[in-house]
């Protein structure tokens, strides 16, 4: 007599990927529909980028960390290294600089796609990431920065995400203060880690050890504590000296004023010690958080030098939202 097994067969999926059942797919399509509705109403047009392409597209536009996490393989026909896309922005930058080069500016583009990045098994992060995002190519003013941030706020409201905050930074300001250390990579990285993690005591000990001059030491030690509401702008004013810091803080103030006039300042939290994307971004940066989810829901910023790597310089700003985390925030509302 044949005995039937009552145990379920194993799915044998690689770690970091997922299968979505009908209920999950329904919610995901609803999220896409609502986000795209905001994009289309604001004049953004959808594009689709290649699933894989040559490593060169990313090797001169992305940081070492992202390249290290890219999933690579060999193109049999050419022997060149290819990657599954680990980031969409460089692809869209290339598209804007080549195929859309003759288009009148501004160019507004949006997308919904999946990314692939290697993650250690213990990291608890996905290797296949579902994102929706937008890029605004051409404008360099504070209004463009505010437009992108207000798009994100409108989308989160439309999706009924509760208790979210946009953590607003200014990478030019931060770069201006940390620039003296860039010529010493090991020290620079340690300082960056301390600032990013807001480890003030460790930072002070490090600066004491390398005998940094008093004026510079004071500025660096101020960075981890430059977070909060509008008053942060006043506290930062005394530190805003030099060709990067001064215009950086001025731009941040302009963007905040525009958001305040739009009545969305309750969603804004300022953090001038934010160092995410230090090599990638050039000005305004932001990350999105919700009380119900322990990691960021997305983020973005200004990347004014990216298109010039494809031969057509143009100021640009964009963002991406992590769809699975957005879905989690909605379910926790």
Residue pairs with C-beta under 8 A, 6 or more apart in sequence:
11 19
13 19
14 127
15 121
15 127
16 119
16 125
16 126
16 127
16 128
17 126
17 127
17 128
18 126
18 128
18 324
20 28
24 327
27 327
27 330
28 130
28 323
28 327
31 132
31 159
31 323
31 326
31 327
31 330
32 112
32 132
32 323
34 155
34 158
34 159
35 112
35 132
35 155
35 158
35 159
35 321
36 46
36 110
36 112
36 132
37 158
38 151
38 154
38 155
38 158
39 46
39 110
39 134
39 151
42 108
42 147
42 151
43 108
44 108
44 109
44 110
44 134
45 108
45 109
45 110
46 109
46 110
46 111
46 112
47 92
47 95
47 109
47 110
47 111
48 111
48 113
49 85
49 88
49 91
49 92
49 95
49 111
49 113
50 85
50 91
51 84
51 85
52 73
52 82
52 83
52 84
52 85
53 82
53 83
53 85
53 91
54 75
54 80
54 81
54 82
54 83
55 67
55 70
55 72
55 80
55 81
55 82
55 83
57 90
57 91
57 94
58 66
58 67
58 70
58 83
58 86
58 87
58 90
59 67
60 309
61 90
61 93
61 306
61 309
62 86
62 87
62 90
62 280
63 279
63 280
66 86
66 87
66 117
67 86
68 118
69 86
69 117
69 118
69 119
70 83
70 84
70 86
70 116
70 117
70 118
71 83
71 84
71 86
71 116
71 117
71 118
71 127
72 81
72 82
72 83
73 81
73 82
73 83
74 80
74 81
74 82
75 81
75 82
84 115
84 116
85 91
85 113
85 115
85 116
86 115
86 116
86 117
87 115
88 111
88 113
88 115
88 131
88 133
88 320
89 133
89 135
89 303
89 306
89 318
89 320
90 306
92 109
92 111
92 135
92 318
93 135
93 303
93 306
93 307
93 309
93 310
93 316
94 310
95 109
96 103
96 107
96 109
96 135
96 137
96 307
96 312
96 314
96 316
97 307
97 310
97 311
97 312
97 314
98 310
98 311
98 312
100 107
100 137
101 312
105 137
105 138
105 139
105 314
106 136
106 137
106 138
106 139
106 144
107 136
107 137
107 138
108 134
108 135
108 136
108 137
109 134
109 135
109 137
110 132
110 133
110 134
110 135
111 131
111 132
111 133
111 134
112 130
112 131
112 132
112 323
113 130
113 131
113 132
114 128
114 129
114 130
114 131
115 128
115 129
115 130
115 131
116 127
116 128
116 129
117 127
117 129
118 127
119 125
119 126
119 127
126 324
129 322
129 324
130 322
130 323
130 324
131 298
131 320
131 321
131 322
131 323
132 320
132 321
132 323
133 298
133 300
133 318
133 319
133 320
133 321
134 148
134 151
134 318
134 319
135 316
135 317
135 318
136 144
136 147
136 148
136 316
136 317
136 318
137 307
137 314
137 316
138 314
138 315
138 316
139 315
139 317
140 304
140 315
142 251
142 254
142 255
142 258
143 258
144 315
144 317
145 251
145 255
145 283
145 284
145 302
145 317
146 255
146 258
146 259
146 262
148 300
148 317
148 318
148 319
149 166
149 168
149 255
149 259
149 264
149 268
149 286
150 259
150 262
150 264
151 319
152 166
152 286
152 288
152 298
152 300
152 319
152 321
153 166
153 264
153 267
155 321
156 164
156 288
156 290
156 297
156 326
159 326
159 330
160 330
160 333
161 290
161 297
161 326
161 329
161 330
161 333
162 290
162 291
162 292
162 329
162 332
162 333
163 290
163 291
163 292
164 267
164 288
164 289
164 290
164 291
164 297
164 329
165 267
165 268
165 269
165 288
165 289
165 290
166 267
166 268
166 269
166 286
166 287
166 288
167 269
167 270
167 271
167 274
167 286
167 287
167 288
167 289
168 252
168 255
168 256
168 268
168 269
168 270
168 271
168 284
168 285
168 286
169 270
169 271
169 272
169 273
169 274
169 276
169 284
169 285
169 286
169 287
169 301
170 248
170 249
170 251
170 252
170 272
170 283
170 284
170 285
171 248
171 274
171 275
171 277
171 278
171 281
171 282
171 283
171 284
171 285
171 301
172 244
172 245
172 247
172 248
172 251
172 282
172 283
173 236
173 240
173 244
173 245
173 248
173 249
173 252
173 272
174 195
174 223
174 248
174 272
174 273
174 274
174 275
174 278
175 244
175 248
175 278
176 240
176 242
176 243
176 244
176 245
176 246
176 248
177 219
177 220
177 223
177 239
177 245
178 188
178 191
178 192
178 195
178 220
178 223
178 275
179 244
180 216
181 187
181 188
181 191
182 188
187 206
187 210
190 206
191 203
191 206
191 207
191 220
192 275
192 278
193 199
194 200
194 202
194 203
194 206
194 224
195 203
195 220
195 223
195 224
195 273
195 275
196 273
196 274
196 275
196 276
198 224
198 225
198 273
199 224
200 221
200 224
200 225
203 220
203 221
203 224
204 221
207 217
207 220
207 221
212 220
219 239
222 235
222 239
223 272
223 273
224 273
225 273
226 232
226 235
226 236
226 270
226 271
226 272
226 273
227 269
227 270
227 271
227 272
227 273
228 269
228 270
229 269
229 270
230 256
230 260
230 265
230 270
232 270
232 272
233 249
233 252
233 253
233 256
233 270
236 249
236 272
237 249
239 245
240 246
240 248
240 249
240 250
248 283
251 283
251 284
252 270
252 272
252 284
255 284
256 265
256 268
256 270
259 265
259 268
274 285
274 287
276 285
276 287
276 299
277 285
277 301
280 301
280 303
280 306
281 301
281 302
281 303
282 301
282 302
282 303
282 304
282 305
283 301
283 302
283 304
283 317
284 301
284 302
284 317
285 299
285 300
285 301
285 302
286 299
286 300
286 301
286 319
287 296
287 298
287 299
288 296
288 297
288 298
288 299
288 321
289 296
289 297
290 297
290 329
290 332
292 328
292 329
292 332
292 333
293 325
293 328
293 329
293 332
295 325
296 322
296 325
297 321
297 322
297 325
297 326
297 329
298 319
298 320
298 321
298 322
298 325
298 326
299 319
299 320
300 317
300 318
300 319
300 320
301 317
301 318
301 319
302 315
302 316
302 317
303 316
303 317
303 318
304 315
304 316
305 313
306 316
307 313
307 314
307 316
308 314
